[in-house]
Structures are given as C-alpha cells and as structure tokens.
Amino acid sequence: MKFFIPILLLILYFPALAQDHSDFVSGPFETVQQVTEECLMCHDDSGEEVLKSNHWNWFTSNLLTLVEPYLVNGKHIPINNFCFAVDGASNQCTQCHLPFDGKDASFEFNSAENIDCLVCHDQTGTYKRSPFGTGLPDAEMDLLAIAQSVGKRADKNCGSCHFGGSGGVLMRSVAMDKSLNNPEEEIDFHIGSLGFGCGDCHSIKGHNIGGGSKASCEDCHDSEPHKKELLNTHSAAISCQTCHIPNYARTEPAITHWDWSKAGQDKETTINEFGEVNYFKTFGELVWAKNIRPEYYWDNGSTVFYEPNNKPEKGKSIGINKTAGKISDPKSKISPYKIVKSKQPYDPTNNLLIIPRIYGEDGYSENFDWVKASEQGMQTINLEFSGNVDFVETKMYWPLNHMVGSTDNALKCTSCHGKGGESLLNWKELGYPDDPIKKGGRVKNKLLKE
C-alpha cells in the first residue's frame, strides 16, 4: 500500500498527470470487470460511491411519486412509451443505463467489480457499448488503450448517453442532442457563450451527480434577474425555461408520436425530409418534427409515475409521468414540456397496460406476435394477461431544462398575452378564469392554497 501513496499524491496535486494512466494500468484485459478491478486497486472508495449513486440505482430507487411504487423483486419498474418498461432483462436499456449486465437474476448488483468505469472516464472517444450485449462493450474495443486513457469525466462522456436516445436522438434524452458537444450560443447560451460544462449546474459529490429538480436556474439567478420589473413579477408563476426555451429540436428532429399498433406490417420503409425512418416493422410508425413548440403545465418538481398495476380510465389517454404541479400550489410554476404520444399494447379485459417482451425468445421482434410477446412480458412482472391485445394512447411529459437560447430569442409578451398574440398558453386549461392581463393572476383570483 505504501507504494501507491506517492502515485496518489501526484494525481491529487498534479491533475494533468491523471489524464495519462499508461504507467499505472498494465492489462491485458479481456473483460470490463478486469479493468474495474485494476481501477479499484487505487480508487478503492470509488466503488462504494458508485454503488450508492443515482446512476447506479436508477432501477431500484424510490422515485418521487404520489402513489406507492410497484415493485418486482424489490425493484421499481419505470414505465415508458418508447420501450414500454424495464423489467431487468431488457438488453438495449443497458447500452446507456448502469449497471452494464443485468441479463438475469445471477447478476450481482451490489458488487463494485461490476461497475463500468470506462463509460464515464474514457478519453479516446472510441468506447461504446453494444446495443444488444446487455451493456457490455463491443468485442473490437481495445480495452487496454481505453483504460490507459482514462481521466476526469468530460462533457463528452455525459453526452455519450444523454445526447442521444433509442428511437431517435430526442426520444428520451429530454431534448438534448449532439449539437451540445460544440454549440453556438443560439443553441445553448450557457455552453456556447459562457463556456459552461455539465458539472457547472449538476453538482458532483462522491460519484453522485445532482439532476432533475436538484439543479435549477435559481442556483445562479435570483428572483429578479431582469431590468424590467414587469418581467420580474412573472417569476412567482412562470419558470425561466418557459420564456427562454421557446422551442426544441432545433438542430435534430424529434419523435412526437409513436404508433406501435402499426408494427408487424410488411410495408415499404420510407425516409422523411429529415433523413429519418418513418416506419420499422419491429416498432411501428413514427412521426418526426423540428423546431417544436413545447406544451405548458404546472411544475413543482414532483412527478406522478404510472405503475404497471394501475387501472386506467377507459377511453382516455394515459399520462405515464404526469407532473404533480397545480395552480393552487405556491411552489408550482408554468413550465415547458416535450410531449411524446404513443399507441401501445393494452389488455382490455384486465384493464391494464401490457408490458410485452420485445427482444429475445418469444419477443415481438422475433415472431411479430403481440399475444406471445405479451404473455412473456406480463409473466415476467407477475401480472395477469387475458390473451386479448388492444391499443391505447399514452403521453409522456419531459420537462425542458437544457438548450436555453439567448435573450434575443426568448418569448415576447405577445407570445402569451393579448388578442393579437400567439396564445401559446391556454389560460383556462391552466386553471385561470382568463388571460391574467385581463383578470389578474393567482393571488387576485384567490387560486393559491397554503
């Protein structure tokens, strides 16, 4: 152990030396686990830190919700409308999500040796995980060269997962795309003009990275950031993002609708004006768009997650992750959302959303049989399946917080107010009697509850 002390001191006091590990990492390596084992010889505390982090525990975390989380073998099952749900055996999910190998019940989630250090610390730009290899790296990866390159986490490491997404760049990445690697200020003012990095807003402590409601504009800006007092009066009910993220999908197209009911058809694949595929036999029909206006809802930082055993109201669209905000809540503010609608499998007899198996034996991608795929998927999560498959519309609500544009491109007063304006906000749906410029806001109308 005494041998490692001088090396660790050099790394601590001369960070540049930490960018080149060629003298510290010898290999050879056949598996990522062998790389991690060598990393832990010096960074022995890092293993326990990662095992306690939000990135590692996303699958088992107690998600902030107003209903009791539905658990399978102690694990929360996050439902979505682009791959239905994560049941622990979904190969493609672990291309990004940690841990990298949850292919069956034998995987040891509490073992530090199963951490993938390279996905966040590779500096060669060559490290990638196989889409269908349960998150393991592609076989052609030079693990020794990559391990010797490791250094402090860079924004490009974050972007390898967060600047993309399955089913299209913006499907699940909360409207972030690869333009953030080197953006103009009109795309992202904080990065492109001020030179910010991910860590400037997302605090990093002990391998735990703050995100979601933990990072906010108010961390840097006070409640009166504008020269015009009239604009500052909006901060009690309007989030900064509402005016400063007037649209999304500015550089890359986004999927706005996903119709799984049309999957399985032998029809010609077409390419749209954005160069994206409109139809996959495995996934169904996709609708794409660019420069999209957000939808606006009350947001208080909390979310109501739809659970696998919920009984939806028949004939109505299902909100997968609805915001818990409301006009009567003083902590709620009107905020912009990226909305993705989908038609996905539904059991009309048991009145349940179906979580089908898509990949693997008896998966839909193998036999294009929704009944067999549904039987396998529902058995995995211990829910009944009647044998009947229909389709129902679902909606996912993605809060927009990134890619803040410059002030010159922010919304104007007439974007929301006045007869001749754009009427971006539907005041009555938001709970107001009318446009607040006519009838007053929440205080005047006594809409707030302490």
C-alpha positions, 0 to 999 in steps of 0.5 A: 500500500505504501507504494501507491501513496506517492502515485496518489499524491501526484494525481491529487496535486498534479491533475494533468498527470491523471489524464495519462494512466499508461504507467499505472494500468498494465492489462491485458484485459479481456473483460470490463470487470478486469479493468474495474478491478485494476481501477479499484486497486487505487480508487478503492472508495470509488466503488462504494460511491458508485454503488450508492449513486443515482446512476447506479440505482436508477432501477431500484430507487424510490422515485418521487411519486404520489402513489406507492411504487410497484415493485418486482423483486424489490425493484421499481419498474419505470414505465415508458412509451418508447420501450414500454418498461424495464423489467431487468432483462431488457438488453438495449436499456443497458447500452446507456443505463448502469449497471452494464449486465443485468441479463438475469437474476445471477447478476450481482448488483451490489458488487463494485467489480461490476461497475463500468468505469470506462463509460464515464472516464474514457478519453479516446472517444472510441468506447461504446457499448453494444446495443444488444450485449446487455451493456457490455462493450463491443468485442473490437474495443481495445480495452487496454488503450481505453483504460490507459486513457482514462481521466476526469469525466468530460462533457463528452462522456455525459453526452455519450448517453444523454445526447442521444436516445433509442428511437431517435436522438430526442426520444428520451434524452429530454431534448438534448442532442449532439449539437451540445458537444460544440454549440453556438450560443443560439443553441445553448447560451450557457455552453456556447457563450459562457463556456459552461460544462455539465458539472457547472449546474449538476453538482458532483459529490462522491460519484453522485451527480445532482439532476432533475429538480436538484439543479435549477436556474435559481442556483445562479439567478435570483428572483429578479434577474431582469431590468424590467420589473414587469418581467420580474413579477412573472417569476412567482408563476412562470419558470425561466425555461418557459420564456427562454426555451421557446422551442426544441429540436432545433438542430435534430428532429424529434419523435412526437408520436409513436404508433406501435399498433402499426408494427408487424406490417410488411410495408415499404420503409420510407425516409422523411425530409429529415433523413429519418425512418418513418416506419420499422416493422419491429416498432411501428410508425413514427412521426418526426418534427423540428423546431417544436413548440413545447406544451405548458403545465404546472411544475413543482418538481414532483412527478406522478409515475404510472405503475404497471398495476394501475387501472386506467380510465377507459377511453382516455389517454394515459399520462405515464409521468404526469407532473404533480404541479397545480395552480393552487400550489405556491411552489408550482410554476408554468413550465415547458414540456416535450410531449411524446404520444404513443399507441401501445399494447393494452389488455382490455379485459384486465384493464391494464397496460401490457408490458410485452417482451420485445427482444429475445425468445418469444419477443415481438421482434422475433415472431411479430406476435403481440399475444406471445410477446405479451404473455412473456412480458406480463409473466415476467412482472407477475401480472395477469394477461387475458390473451386479448391485445388492444391499443391505447394512447399514452403521453409522456411529459419531459420537462425542458431544462437544457438548450436555453437560447439567448435573450434575443430569442426568448418569448415576447409578451405577445407570445402569451398575452393579448388578442393579437398574440400567439396564445401559446398558453391556454389560460383556462386549461391552466386553471385561470378564469382568463388571460391574467392581463385581463383578470389578474393572476393567482393571488387576485383570483384567490387560486393559491392554497397554503 
